[in-house]
Amino acid sequence: MDGITFYHLAKELDARLSGARVDKVQQPERDEIILTLRCPGENLMLLLSSSAESGRAHVTRTKQISPLEPPALCMLMRKHLIGGRLTRVRQINADRILAFEFEHTTELGDNAKKTLYCEFMGKHSNLIFVNSEGKILECARRVNETLSSFREVLPGLKYREPPAHGKLEFTSLSEEALRERLNAKSGLLAALIRDSISGVSLPLGHELAYRVCGDASSYTDDAGAYARAIVSAVGDILSTPSPRIIEDTDGSARELHAFEYKSRAGERARLYDTLSEAADEFYRLRELSERLKQKSAGISRVLKTHIERTEKKLSVQREVFDGAARSDEYRIKGEMLTASPYLVKKGMKQVSLPNYYDENEAFITVELDEKLNASANAQRYFKLYKKAQVARKTAAEQIDAALRELEYLDGQLDNLDKCTDEASLAELREELVGAGYIKDTLSRRQKKAFEPSRPMEFTAPDGTRIYAGRNNTQNEALTFSAQPDEIWLHAKNVPGSHVIIRSAQPSPETLLYAAGIAAYYSRAGAAGTAEVDATARKYVKKPSGARPGFVTYTHQRTLNAPVYKPQVDKC
């Protein structure tokens, strides 16, 4: 987001929004303002963010929830701007500063002007609301003398632009001025261009170097010789916008460009009609990724903590179960004492008795309570036997419950990796709240903000539609909304997605393709191949009282499926 990018944004926003009426002002975050503008034939939302990491200005489609108590800047802008009009959008000094100029009618019926200065300068970014006399009414970030001795930004003070950078402005760049600036300078051409022309970042400097000499990393002994070519290249960039998002190999958004970088022609790019559309999508994806990381990290910690606790509980119950295995020994000793009471004398600490259960009639050593006779010692052993039997049964039940809980938690951890939007993550979280693993801290309003998520969609090579769930809620809805004869698939004996083929008789190739999807979106996905069960949906049942997504099935056939990352059509 360098100065030239903001140049294109200012031109685009001015052409599209000038004359629009202000209908609504929101401030969802301390450093973010959203203006709802009524334009001819449409209502648009203008987002202005002075975030240190993602300062920008563009039209957005993303609706956000406002705080119950609006901040001072929001209240002032509502008071002065609602009903007024946005008259102009301009860039200041070819820098990363945009001025949004408004006209409105005061309570006395007079015309008045206000300006919102949006400074996009990293940690110094700010939104500053100024009246017609240039006096600051309010700002997103107040800067007093302790924060800056050079430039205070406070209500009541005169607005002053940030200090000049001393570079040549790209909007009025001349060959003579640039040659004079670059004459006899040597070094990395990209850096020399950046240091000479306003609004040029180092990546753009590399692009300009590539355009003028064919080498983005070129070094030169006389940069002035390239002045004419640089001026021409800057003119081309200013006159030929081509908004795009540069994607990584996994399809994630990596960079936002306002024009084509010819030096990086081999990169994957997604083109847009307007820079606003590109910026809105880029930051939506980036912020979604960050939000999902933060939210899923908390859920992941909870799941791993419960997995650790359950594993410890399982270990303890297994020890109890193994210890209770001596129950038959207690019973035999009690029966031998009952059968041979005459061999036991009061005061004995142990006795050797014939073991009638042993084929060789070997003797068994029986420890005694010296205060008790043979009958009382036998009853003591029978009590130990009954206690061990109860403990063994209870431990077996606890072990079974712990294994089921581990399977559920492990499945939820697998589902967490498949959550690619906030709706699916919210559904997973809501399920964990219902299961008692997470406290319910979301308000009803926050829960309503998310529409139900949708399963992943795929197209087999022959055109057959295939769907896969990303969490237990989706899995259950997908499975039991399918037609009885449609094919259902699931990785065998491991947590994973429910997969539905929208066909009762898919081709062998489509069946194997769907099995690969089921394998990839399962705990077996790390292996090269995986076993996947396939059956008609009518043979899939949910046991009464079972957790969401848990099913049993019959009439399955098992496929050995190759694990590969499928191409998702929709998420």
C-alpha positions as CSV (number, residue, x, y, z in Angstrom):
1,M,0.0,0.0,0.0
2,D,2.5,2.6,-1.2
3,G,1.7,6.2,-2.4
4,I,1.0,5.1,-5.9
5,T,-1.5,2.5,-4.8
6,F,-3.3,5.3,-2.8
7,Y,-3.1,7.5,-5.9
8,H,-5.2,4.9,-7.8
9,L,-7.5,4.5,-4.8
10,A,-8.1,8.2,-4.5
11,K,-8.9,8.5,-8.2
12,E,-11.3,5.5,-8.1
13,L,-13.1,6.6,-4.9
14,D,-13.4,10.2,-6.1
15,A,-15.0,9.1,-9.4
16,R,-17.3,6.6,-7.7
17,L,-18.3,8.4,-4.5
18,S,-18.3,12.1,-5.1
19,G,-21.8,13.5,-4.5
20,A,-22.8,10.6,-2.4
21,R,-25.0,11.3,0.7
22,V,-23.9,10.1,4.1
23,D,-26.6,7.9,5.6
24,K,-24.7,6.1,8.5
25,V,-21.5,6.3,10.4
26,Q,-20.0,3.4,12.3
27,Q,-16.9,2.8,14.3
28,P,-16.6,-0.9,14.9
29,E,-12.9,-0.6,16.0
30,R,-11.0,2.3,17.6
31,D,-9.0,2.8,14.4
32,E,-11.8,2.0,11.9
33,I,-14.6,4.1,10.4
34,I,-17.4,2.8,8.1
35,L,-19.5,5.3,6.2
36,T,-22.7,4.1,4.5
37,L,-23.1,6.3,1.4
38,R,-26.2,6.6,-0.8
39,C,-25.0,6.8,-4.4
40,P,-27.2,6.9,-7.6
41,G,-28.9,3.5,-7.7
42,E,-26.9,1.9,-4.9
43,N,-25.8,2.1,-1.2
44,L,-22.1,1.6,-0.6
45,M,-20.0,1.2,2.5
46,L,-16.7,3.0,2.6
47,L,-14.2,1.5,5.0
48,L,-11.4,3.8,6.4
49,S,-8.9,2.0,8.6
50,S,-5.8,3.5,10.3
51,S,-4.6,0.1,11.6
52,A,-0.9,0.0,11.9
53,E,-0.8,-3.4,10.1
54,S,-3.5,-2.8,7.5
55,G,-4.2,0.9,7.0
56,R,-6.4,1.4,3.9
57,A,-9.5,3.0,2.3
58,H,-11.9,1.2,0.0
59,V,-15.5,0.3,-0.6
60,T,-16.4,-2.9,1.3
61,R,-19.2,-5.4,1.4
62,T,-18.3,-6.8,4.8
63,K,-20.8,-5.8,7.5
64,Q,-19.4,-5.3,11.0
65,I,-21.0,-5.1,14.5
66,S,-20.7,-1.7,16.2
67,P,-20.0,-1.3,19.9
68,L,-23.0,-0.5,22.1
69,E,-21.4,2.8,23.2
70,P,-20.0,4.7,20.1
71,P,-16.6,6.4,20.5
72,A,-16.3,10.2,20.5
73,L,-15.1,10.3,16.9
74,C,-18.1,8.3,15.7
75,M,-20.5,10.5,17.6
76,L,-19.0,13.7,16.2
77,M,-19.0,12.5,12.7
78,R,-22.7,11.4,13.0
79,K,-23.6,14.8,14.3
80,H,-21.9,16.7,11.5
81,L,-22.0,14.4,8.5
82,I,-25.3,12.4,8.4
83,G,-27.4,13.9,5.7
84,G,-24.3,15.7,4.2
85,R,-22.5,14.8,1.0
86,L,-19.0,13.6,0.2
87,T,-17.8,16.1,-2.3
88,R,-14.2,15.1,-3.1
89,V,-11.5,12.5,-2.4
90,R,-7.9,13.6,-3.0
91,Q,-4.4,12.5,-2.2
92,I,-2.2,14.8,-0.2
93,N,1.4,15.5,-1.4
94,A,1.5,12.2,-3.4
95,D,1.8,10.5,-0.1
96,R,-0.1,7.9,1.9
97,I,-2.7,10.5,3.0
98,L,-6.2,10.8,1.7
99,A,-8.5,13.7,2.4
100,F,-12.3,13.0,2.3
101,E,-14.1,16.4,2.0
102,F,-17.8,16.8,3.0
103,E,-20.4,19.5,2.8
104,H,-23.4,19.6,5.2
105,T,-26.0,21.9,6.5
106,T,-25.7,23.1,10.1
107,E,-28.6,23.4,12.6
108,L,-28.9,27.0,11.6
109,G,-29.3,26.1,8.0
110,D,-25.8,27.3,6.9
111,N,-23.5,25.3,4.6
112,A,-20.4,24.0,6.3
113,K,-17.4,21.9,5.3
114,K,-15.6,19.2,7.1
115,T,-12.6,17.0,6.1
116,L,-11.6,13.6,7.3
117,Y,-7.8,13.1,6.9
118,C,-6.8,9.5,6.7
119,E,-3.1,9.1,7.3
120,F,-1.8,5.6,6.4
121,M,1.7,5.5,7.9
122,G,2.2,2.4,9.8
123,K,2.3,2.9,13.6
124,H,1.7,6.6,13.0
125,S,-1.6,6.0,11.1
126,N,-4.6,8.1,12.2
127,L,-8.1,9.3,11.2
128,I,-8.4,13.0,11.9
129,F,-11.7,14.9,11.7
130,V,-11.2,18.6,10.9
131,N,-13.6,21.6,10.5
132,S,-13.5,24.3,7.8
133,E,-11.1,26.4,9.8
134,G,-8.6,23.5,9.9
135,K,-9.2,22.9,13.6
136,I,-9.2,19.2,14.8
137,L,-12.6,18.1,16.1
138,E,-11.6,14.6,17.0
139,C,-9.2,11.8,16.0
140,A,-8.9,8.0,16.3
141,R,-5.5,8.3,18.0
142,R,-4.7,11.3,20.1
143,V,-1.0,12.3,20.0
144,N,0.3,14.6,22.8
145,E,3.7,16.1,23.4
146,T,4.9,13.0,25.3
147,L,4.3,10.9,22.2
148,S,5.5,13.4,19.7
149,S,7.3,16.7,20.4
150,F,7.1,17.6,16.7
151,R,3.5,17.2,15.8
152,E,0.6,17.0,18.3
153,V,-2.8,15.7,17.2
154,L,-5.4,16.7,19.7
155,P,-9.0,18.2,19.5
156,G,-8.8,22.0,19.4
157,L,-5.4,22.2,17.7
158,K,-4.8,23.3,14.2
159,Y,-4.3,20.3,11.8
160,R,-0.8,20.1,10.3
161,E,0.2,17.7,7.6
162,P,3.0,15.3,8.4
163,P,6.5,16.6,7.6
164,A,7.5,16.6,4.0
165,H,9.6,13.7,2.8
166,G,11.7,15.8,0.5
167,K,11.2,13.5,-2.5
168,L,9.9,14.3,-6.0
169,E,6.2,13.9,-6.4
170,F,5.3,11.2,-8.9
171,T,2.2,13.2,-10.1
172,S,4.4,16.0,-11.5
173,L,7.6,14.1,-12.2
174,S,9.9,15.7,-14.8
175,E,12.9,14.1,-16.5
176,E,15.1,17.1,-15.7
177,A,14.3,17.1,-12.0
178,L,14.8,13.3,-11.7
179,R,18.0,13.3,-13.6
180,E,19.4,16.1,-11.4
181,R,18.4,14.0,-8.3
182,L,19.9,10.8,-9.6
183,N,23.0,12.2,-11.4
184,A,26.3,10.4,-10.6
185,K,24.6,8.2,-8.0
186,S,25.5,4.6,-7.8
187,G,24.1,1.5,-6.1
188,L,21.0,-0.6,-6.3
189,L,18.8,1.1,-8.9
190,A,15.5,0.1,-7.1
191,A,16.7,1.7,-3.9
192,L,17.8,4.9,-5.7
193,I,14.4,5.2,-7.3
194,R,12.6,4.7,-4.0
195,D,14.7,7.3,-2.3
196,S,14.1,9.9,-5.1
197,I,10.4,9.6,-5.9
198,S,7.5,9.9,-3.4
199,G,5.1,7.0,-3.1
200,V,7.5,4.4,-4.4
201,S,8.1,1.4,-2.2
202,L,11.1,-0.9,-2.6
203,P,9.1,-3.6,-4.4
204,L,7.9,-0.9,-6.8
205,G,11.4,0.3,-7.2
206,H,12.4,-3.2,-8.3
207,E,9.5,-3.1,-10.8
208,L,10.6,0.2,-12.2
209,A,14.2,-1.0,-12.4
210,Y,13.0,-4.0,-14.4
211,R,11.0,-1.9,-16.7
212,V,13.9,0.5,-17.5
213,C,16.8,-2.0,-17.8
214,G,15.3,-5.5,-17.7
215,D,16.8,-6.4,-14.3
216,A,14.9,-5.8,-11.1
217,S,18.1,-6.1,-9.0
218,S,20.3,-4.0,-11.3
219,Y,23.2,-2.0,-9.8
220,T,24.3,1.2,-11.6
221,D,27.2,3.7,-11.6
222,D,25.0,6.5,-13.0
223,A,21.3,6.3,-12.2
224,G,20.7,9.6,-14.0
225,A,21.1,7.9,-17.3
226,Y,17.8,6.1,-16.6
227,A,15.8,9.3,-15.8
228,R,13.8,9.5,-19.1
229,A,12.9,5.7,-19.0
230,I,11.9,6.0,-15.3
231,V,9.5,8.9,-15.9
232,S,8.0,7.1,-18.8
233,A,7.5,3.9,-16.7
234,V,5.9,5.8,-13.8
235,G,3.5,7.4,-16.3
236,D,2.6,4.0,-17.6
237,I,1.9,2.7,-14.1
238,L,-0.3,5.8,-13.3
239,S,-2.3,5.5,-16.5
240,T,-2.9,1.7,-16.6
241,P,-4.4,0.4,-13.3
242,S,-4.9,-3.3,-13.2
243,P,-6.1,-4.3,-9.7
244,R,-5.1,-7.8,-8.7
245,I,-4.3,-10.2,-5.7
246,I,-1.2,-12.2,-5.9
247,E,-1.8,-15.8,-4.6
248,D,0.5,-18.3,-3.0
249,T,0.6,-21.9,-4.4
250,D,-2.1,-22.9,-1.9
251,G,-4.5,-20.2,-3.1
252,S,-4.1,-17.8,-0.2
253,A,-3.8,-14.1,-0.8
254,R,-0.2,-12.9,-0.5
255,E,0.0,-9.4,-2.0
256,L,-2.3,-6.6,-3.3
257,H,-1.3,-4.8,-6.4
258,A,-2.9,-1.8,-8.1
259,F,-1.2,-2.5,-11.4
260,E,0.6,-5.3,-13.2
261,Y,4.2,-6.1,-12.0
262,K,5.8,-7.1,-15.3
263,S,8.9,-8.3,-13.4
264,R,6.7,-11.0,-11.7
265,A,4.7,-12.2,-14.7
266,G,4.9,-15.8,-13.6
267,E,3.0,-15.3,-10.3
268,R,-0.6,-16.5,-9.8
269,A,-2.9,-13.4,-10.0
270,R,-6.6,-12.9,-9.5
271,L,-7.8,-9.9,-11.4
272,Y,-10.6,-7.4,-10.3
273,D,-12.5,-4.7,-12.0
274,T,-11.7,-2.1,-9.2
275,L,-9.0,-1.7,-6.7
276,S,-11.7,-1.4,-4.0
277,E,-12.9,-4.9,-4.8
278,A,-9.4,-6.3,-4.8
279,A,-8.5,-4.5,-1.5
280,D,-11.8,-5.6,0.1
281,E,-11.2,-9.2,-0.8
282,F,-7.5,-9.2,0.1
283,Y,-8.0,-7.7,3.6
284,R,-11.1,-9.8,4.2
285,L,-9.1,-13.0,3.5
286,R,-6.1,-11.7,5.5
287,E,-8.1,-10.7,8.5
288,L,-10.2,-13.8,8.3
289,S,-7.0,-15.9,8.4
290,E,-5.8,-13.9,11.4
291,R,-9.1,-14.1,13.2
292,L,-9.4,-17.8,12.5
293,K,-5.8,-18.3,13.8
294,Q,-6.5,-16.5,17.0
295,K,-9.9,-18.1,17.7
296,S,-8.9,-21.6,16.6
297,A,-5.7,-21.4,18.7
298,G,-7.9,-20.9,21.9
299,I,-10.1,-23.8,20.9
300,S,-7.1,-25.9,20.1
301,R,-5.6,-25.3,23.5
302,V,-8.9,-26.3,25.2
303,L,-9.1,-29.5,23.2
304,K,-5.5,-30.5,23.8
305,T,-5.9,-29.8,27.5
306,H,-8.9,-32.1,27.7
307,I,-7.1,-34.7,25.6
308,E,-4.2,-34.6,28.1
309,R,-6.6,-34.9,31.1
310,T,-8.5,-37.7,29.5
311,E,-5.3,-39.6,28.7
312,K,-4.2,-39.3,32.3
313,K,-7.7,-40.5,33.5
314,L,-7.4,-43.4,31.0
315,S,-4.0,-44.4,32.4
316,V,-5.3,-44.4,36.0
317,Q,-8.4,-46.5,35.1
318,R,-6.2,-49.0,33.2
319,E,-4.1,-49.4,36.3
320,V,-7.2,-49.9,38.4
321,F,-8.5,-52.5,35.8
322,D,-5.2,-54.4,35.8
323,G,-5.0,-54.3,39.6
324,A,-8.6,-55.7,39.8
325,A,-7.4,-58.7,37.8
326,R,-6.5,-60.3,41.1
327,S,-10.2,-60.7,41.9
328,D,-10.1,-64.4,41.0
329,E,-7.1,-64.9,43.3
330,Y,-9.1,-63.4,46.2
331,R,-12.1,-65.8,45.4
332,I,-9.9,-68.9,45.3
333,K,-8.2,-68.0,48.6
334,G,-11.6,-67.5,50.2
335,E,-12.8,-70.9,48.9
336,M,-9.7,-72.7,50.0
337,L,-10.0,-71.2,53.5
338,T,-13.7,-72.4,53.6
339,A,-12.7,-75.9,52.4
340,S,-9.8,-76.4,54.9
341,P,-10.6,-74.4,58.0
342,Y,-9.0,-77.0,60.2
343,L,-5.5,-76.1,58.8
344,V,-5.9,-72.5,60.1
345,K,-5.1,-71.5,63.7
346,K,-5.8,-68.1,65.2
347,G,-2.7,-66.0,65.3
348,M,-1.2,-67.4,62.1
349,K,0.0,-64.8,59.6
350,Q,-0.2,-67.2,56.6
351,V,-1.0,-70.7,55.7
352,S,-0.2,-73.1,52.8
353,L,-3.4,-74.7,51.5
354,P,-4.1,-77.2,48.7
355,N,-5.4,-75.5,45.6
356,Y,-8.2,-77.7,44.2
357,Y,-8.4,-75.6,41.0
358,D,-4.8,-76.5,40.1
359,E,-4.5,-79.7,38.0
360,N,-1.4,-80.7,39.9
361,E,-3.0,-79.9,43.2
362,A,-0.2,-77.5,44.1
363,F,-0.4,-75.6,47.3
364,I,-1.3,-71.9,47.5
365,T,0.0,-69.5,50.2
366,V,-2.7,-67.5,51.8
367,E,-2.0,-64.4,53.9
368,L,-4.1,-64.2,57.1
369,D,-5.2,-61.6,59.5
370,E,-3.8,-63.2,62.7
371,K,-6.7,-61.7,64.8
372,L,-9.3,-63.6,62.7
373,N,-10.2,-67.3,62.5
374,A,-10.5,-69.3,59.2
375,S,-14.1,-68.4,58.5
376,A,-13.6,-64.6,59.1
377,N,-10.4,-64.6,56.9
378,A,-12.4,-66.4,54.2
379,Q,-15.1,-63.7,54.4
380,R,-12.4,-61.0,54.2
381,Y,-11.2,-62.5,50.9
382,F,-14.7,-62.8,49.5
383,K,-15.3,-59.1,50.3
384,L,-12.0,-58.2,48.5
385,Y,-13.2,-60.3,45.6
386,K,-16.5,-58.5,45.3
387,K,-14.8,-55.1,45.7
388,A,-12.3,-56.0,42.9
389,Q,-15.1,-57.2,40.7
390,V,-17.0,-53.9,41.1
391,A,-13.8,-51.9,40.6
392,R,-13.0,-53.9,37.5
393,K,-16.5,-53.3,36.0
394,T,-16.4,-49.6,36.9
395,A,-12.8,-49.3,35.5
396,A,-13.9,-51.0,32.2
397,E,-16.8,-48.6,31.9
398,Q,-14.5,-45.6,32.6
399,I,-12.0,-46.9,30.1
400,D,-14.7,-47.2,27.4
401,A,-16.0,-43.7,28.2
402,A,-12.5,-42.2,28.1
403,L,-11.7,-43.9,24.8
404,R,-15.0,-42.5,23.3
405,E,-14.1,-39.0,24.7
406,L,-10.6,-39.2,23.2
407,E,-12.1,-40.2,19.8
408,Y,-14.5,-37.3,20.0
409,L,-11.9,-34.7,21.1
410,D,-9.4,-36.0,18.4
411,G,-12.2,-35.7,15.9
412,Q,-12.9,-32.1,16.9
413,L,-9.2,-31.3,16.7
414,D,-9.3,-32.7,13.1
415,N,-12.5,-30.6,12.4
416,L,-10.7,-27.5,13.7
417,D,-8.1,-27.8,10.9
418,K,-11.0,-27.8,8.3
419,C,-12.6,-24.6,9.5
420,T,-11.9,-22.0,6.8
421,D,-14.6,-19.5,7.8
422,E,-16.0,-18.0,11.0
423,A,-19.4,-19.6,10.6
424,S,-18.0,-23.2,10.6
425,L,-15.6,-22.3,13.5
426,A,-18.6,-20.8,15.4
427,E,-20.6,-24.0,14.9
428,L,-17.7,-26.1,16.2
429,R,-17.3,-23.8,19.2
430,E,-21.1,-23.9,19.9
431,E,-20.9,-27.7,19.9
432,L,-18.1,-27.7,22.4
433,V,-20.1,-25.2,24.6
434,G,-23.0,-27.6,24.5
435,A,-20.7,-30.5,25.5
436,G,-19.4,-28.5,28.4
437,Y,-15.8,-28.1,27.2
438,I,-16.0,-24.3,26.7
439,K,-17.9,-21.6,28.6
440,D,-20.5,-19.7,26.6
441,T,-19.2,-16.1,26.4
442,L,-20.9,-15.0,23.1
443,S,-24.0,-12.9,23.2
444,R,-27.1,-13.9,21.2
445,R,-26.4,-11.0,18.9
446,Q,-22.9,-12.3,18.2
447,K,-24.2,-15.8,17.5
448,K,-26.8,-14.4,15.0
449,A,-24.1,-12.6,13.1
450,F,-23.0,-15.8,11.4
451,E,-25.1,-17.6,8.8
452,P,-25.0,-21.4,8.8
453,S,-21.9,-22.6,7.2
454,R,-21.9,-24.7,4.1
455,P,-20.0,-28.0,3.3
456,M,-17.2,-28.1,0.9
457,E,-18.2,-28.8,-2.7
458,F,-16.1,-30.7,-5.3
459,T,-16.6,-31.8,-8.9
460,A,-15.5,-35.2,-10.0
461,P,-13.8,-35.6,-13.4
462,D,-17.1,-36.8,-14.9
463,G,-19.0,-33.8,-13.5
464,T,-20.6,-35.6,-10.5
465,R,-21.1,-33.3,-7.5
466,I,-19.4,-34.3,-4.2
467,Y,-19.8,-32.7,-0.8
468,A,-17.7,-33.0,2.4
469,G,-18.5,-31.6,5.9
470,R,-16.0,-29.6,7.9
471,N,-17.4,-30.1,11.4
472,N,-19.8,-32.4,13.2
473,T,-22.8,-30.1,12.6
474,Q,-22.1,-30.0,8.9
475,N,-21.4,-33.7,8.8
476,E,-24.8,-34.6,10.3
477,A,-26.8,-32.1,8.2
478,L,-25.0,-33.3,5.0
479,T,-25.5,-37.0,5.7
480,F,-29.2,-36.9,6.7
481,S,-30.2,-34.5,4.0
482,A,-28.8,-36.8,1.3
483,Q,-31.1,-39.1,-0.7
484,P,-31.3,-42.7,0.6
485,D,-29.4,-44.2,-2.4
486,E,-26.7,-41.6,-2.6
487,I,-23.3,-42.8,-1.7
488,W,-21.8,-42.0,1.8
489,L,-18.1,-42.3,2.5
490,H,-15.9,-42.0,5.6
491,A,-12.3,-42.9,6.4
492,K,-12.2,-46.2,8.2
493,N,-11.7,-46.2,12.0
494,V,-10.4,-42.6,12.2
495,P,-12.0,-39.2,12.7
496,G,-12.8,-37.5,9.4
497,S,-15.4,-35.7,7.2
498,H,-18.6,-37.3,6.0
499,V,-18.6,-37.3,2.2
500,I,-21.6,-37.6,0.0
501,I,-21.6,-38.4,-3.8
502,R,-24.8,-37.0,-5.4
503,S,-25.3,-40.3,-7.3
504,A,-26.6,-43.7,-6.5
505,Q,-24.4,-45.4,-9.0
506,P,-21.1,-43.4,-9.4
507,S,-18.5,-44.6,-11.8
508,P,-15.5,-46.4,-10.3
509,E,-13.4,-43.3,-11.0
510,T,-15.8,-41.0,-9.2
511,L,-16.0,-43.4,-6.3
512,L,-12.3,-43.4,-5.9
513,Y,-12.1,-39.7,-6.3
514,A,-14.6,-39.2,-3.5
515,A,-12.7,-41.7,-1.4
516,G,-9.6,-39.6,-1.9
517,I,-11.5,-36.6,-0.5
518,A,-12.6,-38.6,2.5
519,A,-9.1,-39.8,3.1
520,Y,-7.6,-36.3,2.8
521,Y,-10.1,-34.7,5.2
522,S,-9.4,-37.3,7.9
523,R,-6.8,-38.2,10.5
524,A,-5.4,-40.6,7.9
525,G,-4.7,-37.7,5.5
526,A,-0.9,-37.7,6.3
527,A,-0.4,-41.1,4.8
528,G,0.0,-41.9,1.2
529,T,-3.1,-44.2,1.1
530,A,-6.0,-44.8,3.4
531,E,-8.9,-47.2,3.9
532,V,-12.2,-45.6,3.2
533,D,-15.7,-47.1,3.8
534,A,-18.4,-46.5,1.3
535,T,-22.1,-47.4,1.6
536,A,-25.6,-46.1,0.6
537,R,-26.8,-43.3,2.8
538,K,-29.8,-45.3,3.9
539,Y,-27.5,-47.7,5.8
540,V,-26.1,-44.9,7.9
541,K,-27.8,-44.4,11.3
542,K,-27.4,-42.1,14.2
543,P,-27.7,-43.9,17.6
544,S,-30.2,-42.4,20.0
545,G,-28.5,-39.8,22.3
546,A,-25.2,-39.8,20.3
547,R,-23.2,-36.7,19.8
548,P,-23.5,-34.7,16.6
549,G,-21.8,-36.4,13.7
550,F,-21.5,-39.8,15.3
551,V,-23.1,-42.5,13.2
552,T,-23.1,-46.3,12.6
553,Y,-23.3,-47.9,9.2
554,T,-23.6,-51.3,7.5
555,H,-23.3,-52.8,4.0
556,Q,-20.1,-51.0,3.4
557,R,-17.3,-51.8,1.0
558,T,-13.7,-50.7,1.9
559,L,-11.6,-48.8,-0.7
560,N,-7.9,-48.3,-0.6
561,A,-7.8,-44.6,-1.6
562,P,-4.8,-42.4,-2.6
563,V,-4.5,-39.4,-0.4
564,Y,-4.2,-36.1,-2.3
565,K,-5.4,-32.5,-1.9
566,P,-8.6,-32.1,-3.9
567,Q,-9.6,-28.9,-5.7
568,V,-12.4,-27.2,-3.7
569,D,-15.1,-25.5,-5.8
570,K,-16.8,-23.8,-2.9
571,C,-16.3,-23.5,0.9
